[in-house]
Amino acid sequence: MGLAVFTFCVIFLLFLSGGLLLFYREVMLQRIHAIVRPDGEREKASGVLQNTGQALGGVIERLARVLPKSQAEMSIAQQRLIRAGFRGDAAIKKFYGAKVLLPVLLCVLVTFIGVAQANPFVAYLMALVVGFLAPDFWLGRRIAARQAAIRRGLPDVLDLLIICIEAGQSLDQATARTSLELRLAQPAVTDELNVVALEQRAGLPRSEAWRHFADRTAVDAVRNLVSVLIQSEQFGTSAAKTLRIHSDTLRTQRRQRVEEQAAKTSVKLVFPLVFFIFPSLFLVTLGPALIVMSESFKQFLNR
């Protein structure tokens, strides 16, 4: 079985090398051009790296065709990728290509390390399972990190929206201005606000554009914000006053969340204290006394 797996890995690496050479032709031409004309080496090097990444991406996209998948599964994966910030058309192909390529690479790694010598079936099965599920775990952590960044940066974004609205701009203009001003400080939130502004420029109603914002992020604070903005638009109340109240509420909730986590710290410290610190403390304090007592009992029994 080990010989068959090794043969399969060698054949796969040969095909992969051939694909890399096929897509690497343009990179080689750019290197030759860089040698002939050495000016602008920094820009040429960045172009080489970009083309290499495109070549690898093309190989991974072609590997995605190997994995069978339904339309509903692709729709769920596309929604998860959008929540993680990957909106490109090739993101879904690269995701499924990684689910095909990573198990093969782990099988090759297991073969060369020698882990599969004891139990080849279990080793290769674990490599395949871990390689297949690793992109899903990575994507889940990326979604959670992006949602946390959106949750943290939303009060600051609301403050700038309030300033823009009170300066005389409409909500649409304030959204576009905020996405432009805070793109370096809060990139996750401003990226979504930029999409909202583009959808509104394309003719989508404001309520629908903000609902899409809530659906893309799947953050409770954003859903509450969208519902508050829609109600403010329906009842004709001041958007600046509504946003200020909501911003203060978000900061209060964030402070309460931090206080809750601080209150849970004492409970979470019980298990490390019981299993790690107390045994060491008992050993240090009672160890010498136990040694003296054992020696005293030995002397008493010898008499």
N, C-alpha and C positions, 0 to 999 in steps of 0.2 A: 504493500500500500504506500509505503514511503517513497519507493521508486516511482510509482505512478504520479504521486503528488509532485515530486521533484520534476518529472518530465513535463507535467502540465505547467508548472511555474516557469520552466525554461522556455517553453513555447510561447507562453503569455508575454514574457519579457522580450522575446524576439519580436513579436507583433507590436508591442509597445515601443520598442526602439525604432522599428520601421516607421510607425506613425509619427514619432518625434522627428525623425530625419525628414519625413515628408513635409511636415509643417515648419521645419527649421530652415528651409531653404532661403526664405526671405531674410532671416536673421544672419545667415552666412553671407548673403550679398551685402547687407549693411556693414558687416565687419570688414569685408574686403574694401568697401567704399571708405570706411573709417581709416584703413591703413593707407589708402591712396591719398585721401584728403583728411589729414589729422585735425582740421579745425572743427570746433564744436563737439569735442569728445564727450562732454558731459551730457549734452542733449542726445547724442547718438547712443550713449550707454543707457539712458532712460528709455529710449526707443527700443533697444535690444531687450531690456527687461520686460517692457510692455508686450512686445511681440512674443517673447518666451511664455509669458503668462497666458496670452491668447492661444498659443499653440497647445499648452497643457490643458487649457479650458476646452479647446476643441476636441482633444482626445477624451476628456472626461465626459463631454456631451455625447460623443459617439458610444461610449460605454453605457450610457443611460438607456439605450435602446435594448440592451440585453435583459433588463429587469422588467418582467410583466407587471403592469399596474392598471388599475381601473380609473375611470374619469372622476369618480367621487374621491378616490384616494389622492389623485393629483390636485383636485380642488382644495382638499384639506391641507395638503402640503404647500400649495401656493399661498393659502391664507396664512399659514405659519411663517412662511418666508417673508411675506409682506409685513407681518408683525415684528419680525426681526430686522426689518429695514432693507430687504433685498427685493426690489421691485422689477428687476430686469427680466426679460423673456428667457434668458439663458440660465437663470438661477435654479429653476426646477430641474433642468437637465443636468446641471452640475451637482445638484443635491443627490439625484438618483445615480449619477455616475460615480460619486464618492461612495455610495452604498455598495457599488459593485467593485470598485478598485481597492477600497480599504480592506475588505476581507482577504483578497488575494495577496496584498502586501503583508498582512499579518501572518498568513500561511507561509509565505516565503521567509519571514522573520523567524517563525517558530521552527522551520526546517533548518535554517542556518545556525540558530542558537543551540539547537539540540534538545529542546524541551520535549519534542515529540518522540524521543527514544523510549521513554518509560511506557507511555500510553498514547499512541498516535491518534486513535479515534477521539479521545476526550480533548487532546490538545488542539487538533484541527477543528473540532466542533466548537470549542470555546473561541478559537480565532475567528471562525466564520460568524458566530453569533455576536461577538464583541465588535467586529468590523462592520457588521450590518446595522447594529443599533447605535454605534458611536455617533454618526451624523445626527440622529434624532436627539440624543442627549445633548450634543453641542448646540443644536438649534434651540432646544428648550432653555438652556442656560443663556443663550444670546437673547431670546425673547424676554426672559425674566430680567436680565440686566437692562435692556432697553426700556421696559416698562417702569423699572425703578428710576431710571434717568428721567423719564417723562414725568413721573410722579414728583420727583424732587424739583424739577425745573418749571413746573406749571405755575406756582405762585409768582415767580419772577416774570414769566411771560405775561401773566395777567396784569401785573403792575405796569408793564410797558404798554399793554393794550389800553389800560385806563388813562395813562398819560396822553397817548395818541388821540383817544376819543375826546378827552377834555380839551385837547388843543384844537379841536374843530374837525377832525377827520371822521369819516364814517367807519363802521365796523370792518368793512371789506378793505378799505385803505389802511386801517390800523393793523389788520392781520398781515397784509403784505409788508408793511413797514417793520413790524415786529419780527417777522421771519427773516428780514434782511439784517436787522441790527443785532440780533442775538444768535446768529448762525454759528459763531465761534464759542460763545459761552454755554449755550444750550442747543447743541446740534440735533438732538433727537426730537425735541418739541418743535423747533423751527422747521425741520424737514417736513413734519406732518402739516404744519401751518402753511408751508409753501405749497403743498399739494392742495390744501383747502383753497388757497388763493387762486391757483391755476384752474381748479374746477369751477370756481365762481366766474373767472374770466371766460371760461368756455361756455357759460350760459346756464350752469346748474344752479338751481335755487339754493339760497343760503342755508336753509334748514337741512336740505339733503346733503350738502357739502360737509356740514358739521356732523351730521349723523354718520357719514362715511368715515370721518375722523375718529369717532368713537368706536366704530366697528373695526377699523384697522388696528387700533391700539389695544382694545380690550382692557382698558384701565377704568376703574370705578370713578376716579376723580374726573376723568375726561367725560364719562357718561353723564355725571352730575352737571358738569359745566355745560354740556350740549343741551341738556334738558332745561337748564336755567336760561340759556340764551334763547332757546325756542319759545319758552314761556314769556320772556321779556319782549320778544318781537311780536308775539300774538296779543299781549295785553297793552303794549305801547309804553312800557316803563323805561326808565333810563338805563341804558346798557352799562354806563360807567359805574353807576351806583350798584347795580347788580353784580358786576365783576368785582368791585371792591369788597362787597360782603362775602362773595364766594372765595376771594383770595384770603381774606381773614379767616374764613372757616377752614380752608386748606392748611393754613399755618397752624391753627389750633389743633387740627387733627394730627398734623405731623408732630407737634410737641407732645400730644397725648400718646402717640404711638411710641415715641422715644421714652417717655415716662413708663409706659407699659413694659417695654423691653428692659428698662433698668430695674423695674420691680421683679421681673422674672429671673434676674441674674442670681439672686440669693437662692432660689429654688434649684436652678440649674447647677449651682456649685455644690449641692449636696452630694451628688453622685461622685464627682472627683474627690471630694473630701473623704467619703466613706471608703472608696475603693483604692485610692492612691496615697493620700496624705496621712490618714489615721493609722494604717498599718505601719508606715515608716516611722511615725511618731511613737507608736507603741513599742516598736522594735528598739528605738534609740533610748527611750526612757525606762522600759522594763527589762531590756536585754541584760544590762549589767547586774540588776537585782536577781534575775533568774540564774545567771551564771554563779553568783555568790551563794544563792540558795542551793543549787545543785552540788556545789563543792562542799557545803556544810553537811548536806544529807549524806554524801559519800563518806566523809570523815566520821559521821555518827554511825553509819552502817558498818564501817570497817572496825569500829570499836566493839 
